[in-house]
Amino acid sequence: MSDPARGLLPDGATYGSLVGTVADPLLRRRVGRFYWFALGTGVLGTLLMLVSITWLFIEGVGIWGVNTGIVWGFAIANFVWWLGIGHAGTFISAALLLTRQPWRAAINRFAEVMTLFAGAIAGLFPILHLGRPYRAYWILPYPNTMDLWPQWRSALVWDAAAISTYLIFSLLFWFIGLVPDLATLRDRAPSRAGQVVYGVLALGWRGSARHWHLHDVLYRTMAAMALPLVVSVHSVVGMDFAASLMPGWQETIFPPYFVAGALFSGFGMCIVVAALMRSGLGLQEVITHRHFEVMAKIILAGSLTLGLSYGTEWFNAWYAGDHVEREHVRYLFTGDYAPLYVLLLFCNLVAPQLLWLPRARRSIPTVVIVTLVLNLGMWLERILIIWNTLSHGHLPSTWSVFHPTFWDWSLLAGSIGFFLLLFLGFARLLPVIAMHDLGKLLHERERGS
């Protein structure tokens, strides 16, 4: 009988050794200089984001590069990019759970946390873009004295409903999976304070057969609910564009195209986070080369899917015979942003083809570099979806070029720093790997041997 944990767990591993590998960095091991350097970078990035937001509140959206024609710019592009990264986390965890993939055990926890942090950051950008962000609550269907309701034809209201639903569900899904590990930390915590805090969060978990049965039923049910939710939520984001009448946006392919792009960039960020957690917390025994090899294959499949989407977009513009759509495609390759579009195609379509080579898939530095390149490409895609259409719309008198300002770049860089800070805090407070899933994987190996 084949070993389901081949290449995923160290030889001679026991449940105690696996728990110690994950729990000791939290409870007993000191952090090194690399962690403090990364933490300082995250703090500086967060401060930069706060300064950018403060100045935005003082001066208004005029500090950005938005103009009369291009009214969305960086803010909405960053929103879509972060949301795409966030959507992949819960989908990865849920899909791998339902398909019983053994390599899920080492990545599902931080993939789910990636959803929470990236989704929360994404939700900030539409609010900041409002112009009057202190009235963001107007888009919520709350009871009020004048019986007013939000404008349901507005894409902003769709996003608010979709993001809030997804974040609440993802938070519950993540916490339910975390409960058994919180009980383990409660039992291993060396300090009384740690025992109390982890004990309260563990909700009285005892690890009985009844607890495990109820936990598995609820967890798998929520995983089955998560898959259509992920698809629907990012389809809503795609409809933000497709429901308009702008050239290049009014396409039925946009909802599935956005879903495929979200999973593509989300898996890329998951690989980067896995490499950082593996190196920073000494998790080489449980985050192995096989994990990166399998995820590299998914990245390769995502690149091919995205290439099919690009080709379909170009073909439809030609086949429909619509002059405006053909002009839009021509502008992609010859317009003001043509060099960026070529770079986008290289990052998303050409660079991932390196992963056809088995040697490249087994090289962690190579896989990480490829995924960093593709995340740059996916960010360029979100930017150019907005710039190319709004810069070259139906009315020539409105044509203009977007020039980002320092505050555009600072808010983007600051949000990345804030994401890093949140992840570093999580890595020092909660287990980044699901210890009970590693235990189940070990049990399957022992039963099959």
N, C-alpha and C positions, 0 to 999 in steps of 0.2 A: 504494500500500500504506500502511495506517495506521501511524503511529509508536507503538510500544508504550511509549515513554518520554515521550510528550507530557505536559507538565506535571510530570514527575518528575525530569528532569535539566535543567540550565541549557543554553541554546543555546551551541554552540561548545565544549562540554566535551570534555576529553580524559581518557584514563585517568590520566595524571600529575596533572592538576588535581583529579580526584575523589579520588585517593589523598591528595594534599596537604590537601584540605579535611577529611578524616577524621583523618589521622595527625598533622598539624601541632599540633592542640590537645594531643596527648599528648607530642610530642617536642620541640617548639620554642616553643610559645606559652605565655605566662604566664597564670595564672588571674586573674580580676578580683575586685573586692570582693564581688560577688554570690555568687561561689563560696565565699569565706571565710565570709560571713554564713550561707549555707546549711549549710556544714560545721560551723560553731559550733552552729547549731540542731540538727543531727544528733547532735553530741557531747553536748549537754545532754539531748536526748531519750534517748540511750543510757544516760547516767548515771542518769536518772530510772527507766529500766527496771531497771537493775541494783540501785538502791536498793529498788525495789518488790519485786523477787525476793528480795533479801536479807532484807527485813522479813517477807516471806511465809515464808521458811525458819525465821525465828526464832519467829514468832507462830502460823503455821498459816493455813489457809484461812478462819478466822474473821474475818480482817481484811477479807474481801470481804463483799458483801451477801447471800451465799447463806444460806438458812434451811432449815428442815425440809422444806418443800414444794418450794422452788426450789433444787435442789442443783447446777444447772449454771451459770446466770447468765452473766456476762460472758466467762468463760474459754472455754467451749465455743462461744459465739456468735462470739467473735473468732477462734477456731480455724477455724470454717467460713468466715468472711468472708475471712481471709487465704488460706485454701486455695483459695477460689473465684478470687481474684485470681491466685494462682500457677498454677492449672490452665490459664488462658486463654493464657499465654505460649507454651508449647510447642505447643498446639493451633493458635494463630494462625500460627506459623512453619511447622508441618508442613502444615496445610491449604492455606495459600497457596502453598507449594512444590509440592504435588501438583496443584493446580489452575492452576499456572503464572501466578499473578497478578504482573504486573510491579512493582506498588507494594510488594511484600513486601520488596524489597531494602533499603529505608531503615528498616524497623521490626523486622525479625525478630531482630536481635542483642539489643537491649535488652528485647524481649518475652521472649526465652529467659532472660535474666538475671533478669527480673522473676519468672519461675517459680522460679528457684533461691532467691532471697532471700525471697520471700513464702512459699514452701513450707517453708523452714527456720524462719521465724518462726512459722508456723502450728503446726509440730510441737512448739514449746515449750509451748503452752497446755495440751494434755491432760496433759503431764508435770507442769506446775505445779499442775494441778488434782487430781493424784492424792492429795494429802495427805501421802504419803511419796515425794516425787519421787526421792529417792536410791535407790529400788528400782524405778525405771522399767524396768530391764533384765529384770524378771520377765515382761514381756509378750512378750519375744523367745523364739523356740524354740531356745534354746542348750542344749547338752549339760550336764547337771548330775549330781551324785552321787546324787540321790534319784529320778532318772527322772521328774521332774515336767514337765508341759507346760502352756503357757498355756491359759486357759479360752477355747476357740474360740467359745463363744456370746457372748462379751463384745464389744461394739462397739469397745472400746478396742483390742483385739487386731486387729480388722479394720483400724482406722485406722493402726496401726503398720505392718502389712504393706503397706497401700496407699501410704502416704506414703513409706516407705523405698524401695519399688520405683520409684515415680514420680520421686523426687528423683535416684536413681542413674541412671535412664534419661535424664532431662532433662540431667543434668550431662554425660553422654557425648555426647548429641545436640548440646549447645551447644559442647563442646570440639572435636568433629569439624568443625563448621562454622567454628570459629575458626582452625584450623591454617593455612590459606593466608594469612590476615591476619597471623598471628604471624610468618610468614616475611617478609612485606612489611615489618613493623616491624623485624625483624632486619636487613634490608638497608638501612633508612633511619635506624636509630638512630645518633645522633651520638656516643654514648659507648660505650666498650668494654664496660662493665657491661651496658648495654642490649642490645648485640649478643649477649652471652653468654646473658643471661636469655631473651630472645625466641628466640634460636637453639635453646636447649634445649627450650623449650616447642613450637617448630615441628616437632620430631621429624624433622629432616632433610628437610623439604619442599623440593623443587627446582622444582616447577611443571611437571614433564614431562608428556607426554601420558598416560603410564601412571599417574602420580600422580593426575591429574585424573579419569581414567576410574574408578579404584578409589574415589576420594573421592565421585564422584557416585553410583556404585552403592550404596555403603554409606549415604550421606546420605539418598538417596531411600527406601531400604529401611527405615531407622530412622523416617523421616517417616511411612511407611505403618503402622508398628507403633505410632507415637505416638497416632494418632487413636483406635483402640479402647481404648488404655490410659487416655487422658484420660477418656473416657466411663465406663469401668469404675471408675476410682478415685473420681470424684465421685459415681457411683451408690452406691458403698460408703458414702460420707458421708451420702447421702440415706437409705440403709438403716439407719444409726444411729438414725434417728427412726422410719422406717416399720416397722421390725421390732418396735416396741413396741406396747402396747395402749392408749396414751394418746389421748384425743380430739384430732383435728386432725393427728395424726401417722400414724395407721394408714391410709395412703393409698398406692395403687400408683403414683400420679402423682409421688411424691416423687423417685425417682431421675432421671427426665428433667427434672423441675422444677429440681432442684439443678444439673444440668448446664447448662441454659439460663441459670440465674441466675449461674453461675460465668463463663460466656462473656460475659454482659452486663456484669458488674462488671469482669471482666478487661480487656475492650476499653476500658472507661472509664478504668481506671488506665493502660493503654497510651497513650491519648491524652494524659493528663496528663504522663506521663513524656516522651513525644515533644515536647510543647511546652517542657518544661524543658530537654531536651537541645538542642533547636533554638535556643533563646534563649541558654543558657549557654555552648555550645560553638561558636556561630556557624555552624550547619549549615542555614541558611535555603535554601541552594542545592539541598540533597539531601533535606531534609524540607520539602516544599512544601505549598501550600494544597490541592493535589489529594489528598494523603495524608489530610488531616483531613476532606475532603469524603467520601471513600470510607468512612473509619471511622465518620463520622457516620451514614451510611446503615445500617451494620451495627448501630450503637447503636439506631437507630429500629426496625429489624427485631427486635432483642432485646427492646425495650420492648413491641412488639405480642405477641411470643411469651409474655412474662411476664404480660401482661394476659389472654391466653387461659388461662394456668395458673391465675391467680387466679379467673377466672370458672368454670373447671372445678371448682375446689375448692368454691366456693360452691354450684354447681349440684348436685354430687354429695351434699353435705350435705342439701340440700332434697329431692332426688329419692329418696334412700335412705330417708327417713322416720325416720332414727335420731334420737331425741330428744337424745342426748348430742352428736351432731355438729351438729345444728341449734343447740343451746345454745352450742356453741363458736363458730359463725359469728356468732351474736347478740352474744356477748361481745367478738368482734373489733371490732364497730362501736359497742358501747354500754358496754363494760367499763372497767376502770381504765386501760387503755392505749389507749383509743379515739382520743385526739388524736394519739398517735404513729402509730397505724395509718393515719389519714387523711393524715398527713404522708408516710408510706411510699408510699401510693398516688399522692400528688402527685409525689413524687420519681421514682418508677419508671415511672409511666404518663402523667402529664400533662406534666411538664417536657420529656421527650424529643420530644413532638409538635411542639415548635418547630422541630425539624430537618426537618420537611416542607418548610420554606422554603429554596430554593436559596441565598438570600442568607445565611441563618443558618448553613448548612453550610459556606459559604466563609469565614466569619468565625472565625478561630482562637480569639479570646477567648470568643465565644459557645459554641463547641463545648466548650471547656475548662470553662466554668462549668456547662453542662448535665451534663457527665460528673462533675464534682465533686458536683453535686446528686444524681445517680443513685447514686454510691458511698455517699453518706450514706443514701439510701433502701435500698440493699442491706444496709448495716450494720444499719439498723433492722429490716429483714426478718429477718435472722439472730437479732437480739435478741428480736423479738416471737414468732418461732416457738417459742422456749423459754419466754418469760414468759407468753404467753397460755395455753399448754397447762398448764404446771406451776402457774400461779396459779389455774387453774380446772379441776382434774381431776375424776375420778369421785367423789371423796369430799369433800363440802362442808366437813367438819371440817379438811381440810388446805389449804383455800384461803388464800392469803396474797399479798402484793404484794412485789415485789422493789424494794429501794431501794439503788442502787449507792453505794459508799463512795468516798472519795478514792483508795483503793488500786486499786479497779476502774478508775477513770479514768486514774490515773497509769500503770498497766501498759499500757493501750491507747495512750495518748499516747507512752509510751516506746517501744513497738514501732514506731510510725510514725516516730519519730526514728531508731531503729536502721535501719529500711528506707532512710531518706534517707541516712544515713551510709554504708551499704553501697553504695548506688548512686553516690554521689559518689566513693567510693574506686575503684569499677570504672571510672567515666568518666575518671579520671586515669591509669589503668594499662593499659587495653585499649580497642580501638576500639569505639565504641558502634554503629557501622554496619558492615555486612559489605562491605568494600571490593571483594572479588572478585565479589559479587553486583551491585554497581554496575557493575563492569567488564563483566559478562555483559549487563546491560541496555544499556549503551552499545554493545556489539558488535551486539546485535539491532537497535538503531536504525540503526547504520551499514550493516548488511547489508540493511535494508529500504529505505534511502534510495537 
